[in-house]
Amino acid sequence: MELSLVRGIVPRTVFGLTAIAAIILIIGLALSKSKKRGRLHPLIVSLIAAVLAGAAGLLVAWLVSDVFMVFGVSLGWPVIFTIAGGIAGVGFVIAAAVTLRGVRRALAVVLVPLVLLSTALGVDSIYGEYQTIGTLVGYTPYASLGSIEVHKAAMSVSDWHSKARKGSLPSMPSQGKVLTVDIPNAKSNFTARKAMIYLPPAALSDRPPALPVMELLAGQPGSPSRLIDAGNIAATMNAYAAKHDGLAPIVLVPDQNGEATHNSLCADTTQGNAETYLTTDVVNWAKKMLPVAKSARMWAMGGFSQGGTCTTQLVPRHPEIYGAMLPVDGELKPTNGSVGKMVQEYFAGDRKAYDEQVPVNAIASSGTSEQALFTGAGERDKESISNMRTIAAAARKAGMEVTELIVPGAGHDWHAVQAVWRPGLDWFGERTGLGEMAKSLKEYPQVEVLQ
């Protein structure tokens, strides 16, 4: 279940078998002869089929991605071309299966699922959505929070540093834990799926410090477990903790939508009180049940895609809770259809209530200079880059500290998320006293800093 789908033996094996079988098939086609004089050679027929299928695939993928925007965002040209190439391959082998006989036909038939699987793995490697076989089939290896004992905070982060210098830290595991939990919806009555939590080694000691918190939100469609896995949260946080005496932020990943296909807009609407759930129920529960710091400077919210949009609309509206935001590939406004449709379906016709949720409006009305924005977007996701620049300008106008990053080679994908949140973690760690940044942002290899 832990075998990687984006690197290692699984994709290499599938790509290798597909390539070998394809080469053998092409040789078989080249050596075959037309049954009747005047007919096209079988290899030519297969090549024509590949070109036609590929062109059709390119057109359909482009329409789905960039014209009808079925997924809410563009898939990006690397994904579109990969899909088109896969469909071209399927067209080639189906034509070969029709023209060949015997073992060669059987090889062509076997190649159909291999080409489809290779295409799927290729798309996944670009987007980074399903990192392991387990995430693909919905398997979760994580235990419940109730399976362990979590102690209340017994000291500050600075006290922990002092004990570390003296060599008198409490005993703790070498790595943190990812756990699941049902967070009560006492105030909101919002129906949410299970939340995910990462507790660093320091939080698992019997005398933990009051740790900073990163409340992170997945995209839509998506889920808390998807963010943990595709965001590579456990490995990133454990690596940080290993360099900082077991210290890292506690990561809360609540469910802002209720189900994969629903978009709550992260607001209190006729379709559920998502904002109250995220900013009241989740926060109150964490402050009661976990060793977390209480001040706003020690709390950040971040998210990918729709989760990034939620971040920039909620953090400015709640400066008493959050001091920082770390969105990646977010939008300019909550989006689920046209504005008119959302105003009617979510806000009972109240346009002002919708406008208050638009990030630039929220920043202008209630954002403070005590808050900070650390944001990024994939280089190929031009719309998200434009959105980022607009929101960053509003944040600067409000007096916020602002950092904007571009991830070369990435699009609207989890590769961009991982690349932005690695330096973002170091930045937030320095901001909250966990540890100083060991290098400047310009020294991180996977990002470029916008001036």
C-alpha positions, -999 to +999 in steps of 0.1 A: +000+000+000+030+023+005+045+017-029+049+050-047+029+057-079+049+088-089+084+073-087+102+040-081+094+005-091+057+007-099+058+034-127+092+022-139+078-014-143+046-002-161+065+022-184+091-004-191+067-032-200+046-008-221+077+003-241+090-032-246+056-045-258+052-015-280+086-020-297+078-057-303+044-048-317+059-022-341+084-047-353+056-072-359+036-046-378+067-037-399+073-073-409+036-080-417+022-077-452-011-065-465-035-093-473-046-077-506-027-058-532-033-021-531-043-019-494-023+002-470+004-015-450-008-025-414+019-002-399+006+027-419-030+020-409-020+019-372-001+052-375-030+069-392-053+056-364-029+070-338-028+104-354-066+106-357-072+093-321-045+116-307-060+146-324-094+137-311-080+132-277-062+165-277-094+183-287-116+166-261-090+171-233-086+207-242-124+213-242-128+196-209-099+214-194-099+249-208-133+255-224-159+238-202-135+239-171-150+207-158-126+206-129-128+243-121-092+249-133-071+242-164-054+208-163-024+224-180-008+215-213+015+188-199-016+168-187-035+176-219-007+163-241-002+133-219-038+123-223-037+130-260-006+108-263-023+080-244-054+081-266-031+081-297-014+050-283-047+033-277-058+041-313-025+026-326-028-007-307-065-011-315-058-007-352-029-032-349-052-057-332-077-054-360-051-059-388-029-086-371-036-122-362-024-147-337+002-138-311+007-104-325-030-096-321-029-109-285+001-086-278-018-056-292-048-065-270-026-067-239-011-033-248-044-015-245-046-016-207-009-011-204-011+021-225-041+033-204-022+025-172+009+043-184-011+073-193-028+074-159+005+071-142+019+099-164-009+122-155-006+114-118+032+120-119+025+155-133-003+164-109+010+144-079-025+136-066-021+099-057+012+094-042+009+057-032-013+026-041-029+031-007-041+066-015-055+054-048-078+028-033-087+049-002-067+029+022-055+049+053-029+036+077-036+062+103-048+054+138-074+074+157-063+102+180-081+083+208-055+055+205-028+076+221-025+099+252-019+136+245-008+158+273-015+194+279+012+220+272+037+222+302+060+249+289+066+274+261+087+268+230+115+290+245+115+268+276+118+238+253+148+254+236+164+261+270+160+224+280+174+213+247+206+234+253+209+218+287+203+183+274+172+178+296+144+174+272+115+150+281+116+117+263+098+116+230+096+094+198+120+101+169+091+109+145+057+125+148+023+108+141-005+113+117-039+106+133-076+108+125-103+124+146-139+135+145-139+172+156-172+181+172-194+207+154-208+222+186-213+257+173-217+252+136-236+220+133-216+215+101-214+179+088-177+172+082-157+142+074-129+130+097-101+155+102-064+145+100-038+157+126+000+156+126+016+157+160+054+163+160+077+144+184+076+172+210+038+171+211+040+133+219+062+138+250+046+137+285+055+174+290+050+191+256+055+227+248+026+250+235+032+246+198+022+267+168-005+254+145-009+251+108-046+246+098-044+233+062-072+228+037-073+205+007-088+215-027-122+205-041-126+177-049-104+165-022-102+154+014-081+158+046-063+125+039-055+136+004-038+167+016-018+147+042-006+122+015-003+143-016+012+172+004+038+149+019+030+164+052+044+138+076+078+135+059+082+173+056+073+179+092+094+150+105+124+163+086+119+197+102+115+182+137+147+162+133+166+195+129+148+213+157+149+191+188+115+175+180+098+208+174+074+214+144+040+229+141+009+208+149-009+204+117-047+203+116-064+193+084-102+196+089-128+190+062-142+222+049-167+207+024-185+177+039-180+156+009-157+154-021-181+168-047-196+196-025-182+231-023-191+249+009-174+281-002-158+280+033-186+304+044-217+303+066-244+298+041-278+282+035-258+250+027-239+248+060-218+268+084-184+260+072-167+292+083-179+287+119-168+251+118-133+260+106-127+291+127-146+282+159-153+245+163-119+233+150-100+261+168-118+257+202-114+219+201-077+221+193-071+246+221-089+224+245-075+190+234-040+196+221-008+213+233-012+243+211-003+280+216-032+304+220-019+337+203-028+345+168+008+349+158+012+312+165-016+301+142-016+299+104-040+287+078-030+274+044-045+254+015-043+243-021-066+255-048-101+259-032-083+255+002-060+284-008-090+305-016-106+297+018-073+307+034-073+342+019-109+348+027-109+335+062-076+346+078-082+383+072-117+380+086-104+364+118-072+383+128-079+374+164-072+337+155-047+336+126-015+355+121-004+340+088-017+325+056+000+300+032-022+296+001-010+278-031-028+281-065-058+299-050-086+317-067-097+354-066-130+346-050-151+317-037-163+299-069-190+274-077-207+286-108-216+322-116-216+349-089-254+353-094-259+315-090-238+315-058-256+345-044-290+329-048-280+293-038-257+301-009-266+335+004-303+337-002-299+366-026-277+387-004-249+400-027-232+419+001-228+387+022-210+371-008-188+401-015-176+400+021-161+366+014-140+378-016-103+378-003-094+413-015-125+427+002-118+407+034-082+419+035-092+455+029-120+455+056-104+435+084-069+423+076-042+438+098-005+446+096+001+419+122-008+392+097+015+379+069+010+362+035+034+335+023+020+324-011+029+306-043+017+292-076+030+268-102+048+284-132+024+268-157-007+279-138-010+315-152-044+322-138-033+313-103-002+335-107-024+364-116-047+357-087-017+355-063-004+389-075-037+406-071-042+392-035-006+400-026-011+436-037-041+439-015-022+424+014+007+448+010-017+477+009-031+464+043+005+465+057+011+428+057+044+411+052+041+394+018+062+367+001+053+355-034+069+324-049+068+308-084+074+270-088+092+264-121+079+235-141+048+230-119+012+238-127-020+236-106-007+206-088+007+191-056+043+195-067+037+233-064+022+228-029+052+208-017+077+232-032+060+262-016+053+247+018+089+235+024+103+271+027+069+281+041+074+258+070+109+273+077+094+308+074+066+300+098+090+282+122+111+313+124+080+335+128+068+314+158+102+308+175+107+271+165+140+279+148+157+303+125+157+299+087+191+284+078+191+300+043+174+327+023+144+320+002+164+325-030+186+295-020+156+271-021+161+251-053+125+245-063+111+281-060+117+315-074+110+346-054+089+373-071+100+409-063 
